[in-house]
């Protein structure tokens, strides 16, 4: 997915943080690329260092549009939840998806349903992808 990133003021000895702007919203996340290239437009891959805990950090929603938003120190992602045969899941957010592991069982009836997943912003990272 192509995104626009902008460098934020950095705290010493911490991972670089950027504000990412996507077609479905924006949030502050970690940048896992060359710091000199953090400002700009990039093709990226997302990683989330949090598992899906149904009923805790993941819940069904009535909204039917993807969204990315910042809420304090948390990032909320809304999209269609898809369960895989190997016990994982991914969240479809428009033209891109984010892979998740499952920490607790998820009702099979939720496959294809709209959900929101909220995770700590320090657990969400962008990795620039080179074609």
Backbone bond lengths (Angstrom), bond angles and torsions (degrees), N, CA, C in turn:
res aa  C-N    CA-C-N  psi(-1)  N-CA   C-N-CA  omega(-1)  CA-C   N-CA-C  phi
1 X - - - 1.438 - - 1.516 108.98 -
2 X 1.326 116.35 138.54 1.457 120.74 174.60 1.522 109.69 -86.43
3 X 1.322 115.17 132.83 1.459 122.02 178.86 1.519 108.55 -135.36
4 X 1.303 115.88 165.20 1.459 122.13 171.69 1.519 106.36 -110.25
5 X 1.330 116.21 134.05 1.462 120.18 179.57 1.528 109.38 -123.63
6 X 1.312 114.37 150.48 1.468 119.85 174.17 1.518 108.52 -136.83
7 X 1.312 115.11 137.46 1.465 121.66 -179.14 1.523 109.49 -70.21
8 X 1.323 115.65 140.07 1.464 122.77 175.70 1.525 108.94 -107.52
9 X 1.325 117.90 162.53 1.467 119.47 173.38 1.528 109.15 -55.37
10 X 1.321 115.73 136.33 1.458 120.90 -173.75 1.518 111.85 -107.28
11 X 1.324 115.89 142.73 1.463 121.45 172.06 1.530 107.52 -87.48
12 X 1.324 118.11 144.26 1.463 120.24 -179.83 1.526 111.62 -59.34
13 X 1.316 115.31 143.25 1.464 123.49 174.53 1.514 113.87 57.97
14 X 1.309 117.75 32.11 1.460 121.07 173.30 1.511 108.35 -124.32
15 X 1.319 115.95 159.97 1.462 120.15 177.20 1.518 109.49 -61.65
16 X 1.308 115.67 148.06 1.457 120.95 180.00 1.530 110.27 -66.80
17 X 1.326 115.33 133.42 1.460 121.50 177.51 1.518 109.10 -111.16
18 X 1.332 114.83 144.71 1.461 121.14 177.57 1.522 108.90 -135.27
19 X 1.326 115.01 156.62 1.454 119.48 168.65 1.521 105.58 -92.76
20 X 1.331 115.92 124.59 1.454 120.78 179.04 1.526 108.38 -104.65
21 X 1.313 115.02 134.19 1.464 121.29 177.98 1.518 108.08 -116.54
22 X 1.334 115.30 125.00 1.463 122.27 -178.41 1.521 108.53 -123.48
23 X 1.322 117.37 171.50 1.463 119.04 175.71 1.538 113.88 -63.15
24 X 1.348 117.77 -17.32 1.467 120.30 -177.26 1.524 113.43 -111.42
25 X 1.345 118.12 8.24 1.460 120.28 177.48 1.512 112.27 141.92
26 X 1.325 115.36 -172.54 1.468 119.76 -178.36 1.521 110.36 -140.12
27 X 1.344 114.64 160.35 1.466 121.46 179.11 1.522 108.45 -162.76
28 X 1.323 115.53 165.63 1.454 122.17 174.91 1.529 107.62 -98.89
29 X 1.333 115.43 124.39 1.462 121.62 -176.36 1.528 109.57 -138.59
30 X 1.322 116.49 174.82 1.460 121.31 177.86 1.525 110.25 -83.86
31 X 1.323 115.63 147.30 1.462 122.29 177.32 1.526 108.05 -107.94
32 X 1.329 117.70 121.49 1.461 122.35 179.66 1.521 110.35 -113.58
33 X 1.297 115.53 49.85 1.456 122.17 176.56 1.510 109.17 -134.73
34 X 1.306 115.44 -170.61 1.459 121.40 178.25 1.530 108.37 -62.95
35 X 1.339 117.97 122.43 1.467 120.29 -179.08 1.530 113.26 -57.83
36 X 1.325 116.85 -29.87 1.464 120.23 -179.38 1.526 111.84 -70.96
37 X 1.336 116.98 -15.04 1.462 121.13 -178.68 1.527 112.62 -109.67
38 X 1.319 117.30 10.81 1.468 120.64 -173.88 1.522 113.58 -68.60
39 X 1.311 117.93 -27.44 1.467 121.40 177.99 1.523 108.90 -88.55
40 X 1.323 117.74 120.61 1.463 118.17 175.65 1.506 113.69 145.48
41 X 1.321 113.85 -162.61 1.470 121.82 -179.70 1.521 107.61 -105.68
42 X 1.342 115.66 130.63 1.459 120.54 -173.50 1.522 111.64 -140.05
43 X 1.307 114.96 149.90 1.454 122.21 165.00 1.522 104.89 -88.87
44 X 1.333 118.19 123.21 1.465 120.59 -173.34 1.521 112.09 -130.80
45 X 1.308 112.60 161.18 1.455 122.53 168.58 1.521 106.42 -115.58
46 X 1.322 116.51 140.09 1.462 121.93 -179.34 1.516 109.76 -99.08
47 X 1.328 116.49 142.56 1.460 120.75 167.90 1.528 107.77 -129.72
48 X 1.316 114.47 143.60 1.467 120.61 177.84 1.519 107.05 -125.98
49 X 1.317 115.75 120.71 1.453 122.54 -177.96 1.531 109.59 -90.61
50 X 1.322 115.31 53.76 1.466 122.07 177.07 1.519 107.52 -153.89
51 X 1.304 115.85 142.07 1.461 121.02 177.24 1.516 109.94 -91.01
52 X 1.311 115.80 162.01 1.459 121.08 174.79 1.526 108.87 -78.46
53 X 1.325 115.91 123.47 1.463 123.81 173.61 1.524 105.88 -115.78
54 X 1.322 116.22 98.03 1.458 120.69 -176.40 1.524 110.40 -57.56
55 X 1.332 116.26 129.92 1.457 121.74 179.76 1.515 113.42 85.44
56 X 1.331 117.97 -10.73 1.470 120.62 177.79 1.527 110.87 -110.66
57 X 1.326 116.47 -64.66 1.460 117.48 178.24 1.531 112.16 -107.01
58 X 1.316 116.22 1.24 1.463 122.02 -179.43 1.520 109.33 -134.72
59 X 1.338 114.70 132.81 1.467 118.51 -179.19 1.526 109.66 -147.48
60 X 1.327 116.49 152.40 1.466 119.43 176.28 1.528 110.24 -72.14
61 X 1.330 116.29 150.92 1.463 121.56 178.08 1.525 109.31 -135.82
62 X 1.324 114.70 156.48 1.465 120.38 178.51 1.528 111.77 -83.19
63 X 1.337 117.61 -24.01 1.465 121.56 -178.66 1.525 110.22 -62.98
64 X 1.323 116.10 146.03 1.460 120.10 -177.37 1.526 112.20 -125.27
65 X 1.319 116.14 36.68 1.459 121.76 174.97 1.520 108.41 -132.59
66 X 1.331 117.57 139.96 1.462 119.08 177.87 1.523 110.82 -67.06
67 X 1.326 115.11 151.03 1.461 119.96 179.56 1.523 109.66 -154.42
68 X 1.326 115.21 146.23 1.456 123.85 170.76 1.514 106.06 -126.94
69 X 1.348 117.32 128.29 1.461 119.09 179.74 1.526 110.58 -150.19
70 X 1.310 113.33 157.71 1.455 122.44 177.75 1.516 108.04 -101.96
71 X 1.333 116.85 133.15 1.456 122.72 175.25 1.517 107.56 -132.98
72 X 1.337 116.21 92.40 1.463 119.74 -175.55 1.513 109.96 65.48
73 X 1.341 117.05 -125.00 1.462 120.54 179.60 1.531 112.24 -95.32
74 X 1.326 116.75 18.69 1.470 121.33 -179.69 1.523 111.10 -119.83
75 X 1.312 114.48 148.76 1.461 122.61 174.55 1.520 106.75 -109.06
76 X 1.327 115.77 130.17 1.460 120.75 177.09 1.513 108.67 -112.62
77 X 1.332 114.75 129.39 1.453 122.38 178.02 1.518 108.78 -117.77
78 X 1.332 115.82 130.50 1.471 119.96 177.38 1.520 108.45 -117.88
79 X 1.330 115.04 135.52 1.455 120.24 178.07 1.511 110.88 -175.75
80 X 1.327 114.85 -170.52 1.472 120.95 176.88 1.519 109.13 -87.96
81 X 1.320 115.46 127.28 1.458 121.53 178.54 1.523 109.21 -85.21
82 X 1.327 115.71 129.34 1.467 121.72 177.38 1.523 108.44 -122.50
83 X 1.314 115.99 126.41 1.461 121.45 178.48 1.527 109.17 -91.55
84 X 1.333 116.24 142.03 1.456 120.65 179.07 1.526 109.80 -103.89
85 X 1.317 116.03 163.68 1.466 120.50 -179.07 1.525 112.70 -70.25
86 X 1.321 117.16 -21.90 1.464 120.33 -176.86 1.530 113.10 -93.67
87 X 1.325 118.33 15.13 1.456 121.03 174.22 1.511 115.53 87.16
88 X 1.309 117.67 18.59 1.462 121.41 176.19 1.532 107.70 -114.94
89 X 1.306 115.98 -173.20 1.461 121.16 177.93 1.520 108.16 -151.77
90 X 1.309 115.08 158.88 1.455 118.80 171.14 1.510 109.09 -137.65
91 X 1.315 113.82 152.49 1.451 121.62 -178.33 1.519 107.92 -107.30
92 X 1.325 116.70 117.13 1.462 121.88 175.94 1.519 108.22 -83.32
93 X 1.326 115.58 121.79 1.462 121.24 -179.46 1.523 107.98 -124.42
94 X 1.299 116.12 74.71 1.457 119.72 -176.91 1.513 109.70 77.41
95 X 1.341 116.70 -121.66 1.462 121.84 -177.22 1.520 114.15 -87.81
96 X 1.310 118.88 6.70 1.453 121.00 -179.23 1.510 110.56 -139.32
97 X 1.309 115.66 165.08 1.455 119.97 -179.84 1.522 110.22 -139.50
98 X 1.331 114.63 158.51 1.466 122.51 179.92 1.523 107.26 -126.69
99 X 1.321 115.86 128.17 1.459 122.47 -178.86 1.529 110.69 -83.58
100 X 1.330 116.80 139.89 1.464 123.16 178.35 1.518 109.90 -134.26
101 X 1.322 116.24 150.79 1.462 122.02 166.95 1.519 107.49 -92.84
102 X 1.327 115.67 158.10 1.465 120.89 -180.00 1.520 109.51 -102.84
103 X 1.325 117.03 124.09 1.459 121.61 177.76 1.519 111.37 -91.73
104 X 1.319 116.47 -18.74 1.460 121.24 179.05 1.524 107.67 -144.14
105 X 1.321 116.38 157.62 1.466 118.67 179.52 1.535 111.65 -61.48
106 X 1.307 114.78 145.08 1.465 121.69 177.96 1.522 107.51 -118.24
107 X 1.319 117.49 133.84 1.467 119.24 178.42 1.529 110.16 -57.79
108 X 1.319 116.84 131.56 1.471 120.14 -178.49 1.525 111.68 -61.09
109 X 1.322 117.39 -21.44 1.464 120.67 178.88 1.529 112.18 -68.17
110 X 1.321 117.37 -12.73 1.463 120.05 179.87 1.525 112.35 -83.86
111 X 1.327 117.96 -9.95 1.462 120.51 179.60 1.530 109.48 -58.84
112 X 1.316 116.02 120.41 1.457 121.38 -178.80 1.516 114.53 88.95
113 X 1.326 117.50 -1.01 1.469 119.83 -178.93 1.532 110.49 -88.52
114 X 1.319 115.48 162.26 1.464 122.14 178.58 1.516 109.67 -83.96
115 X 1.344 116.04 131.17 1.461 121.67 -179.46 1.523 109.50 -138.98
116 X 1.330 114.83 164.25 1.454 122.17 168.43 1.514 108.06 -118.20
117 X 1.329 115.34 137.45 1.456 122.19 177.07 1.528 106.76 -121.20
118 X 1.328 116.68 123.56 1.461 121.59 179.35 1.513 110.40 -112.44
119 X 1.342 116.51 125.68 1.460 121.32 -178.90 1.527 109.48 -136.54
120 X 1.307 116.27 160.54 1.459 120.89 176.34 1.518 110.80 -63.49
121 X 1.317 116.66 137.14 1.465 119.82 -175.11 1.524 112.47 -63.57
122 X 1.321 118.47 -25.03 1.465 120.57 178.41 1.529 111.93 -76.06
123 X 1.326 117.18 -3.83 1.457 121.56 176.09 1.513 113.46 -102.29
124 X 1.335 116.95 5.81 1.466 121.28 -179.50 1.523 107.58 -115.32
125 X 1.329 116.19 127.10 1.465 119.85 -176.53 1.518 111.41 -134.86
126 X 1.329 113.94 152.03 1.456 122.58 174.44 1.526 108.74 -109.44
127 X 1.327 115.30 136.96 1.454 122.48 176.21 1.513 107.71 -121.75
128 X 1.341 117.84 116.41 1.462 118.50 179.18 1.525 110.07 -63.35
129 X 1.306 114.88 141.45 1.459 121.93 -176.78 1.519 107.46 -117.42
130 X 1.299 115.31 130.48 1.458 120.04 179.80 1.518 109.45 -106.96
131 X 1.313 115.77 132.06 1.468 120.76 -179.06 1.515 109.49 -82.20
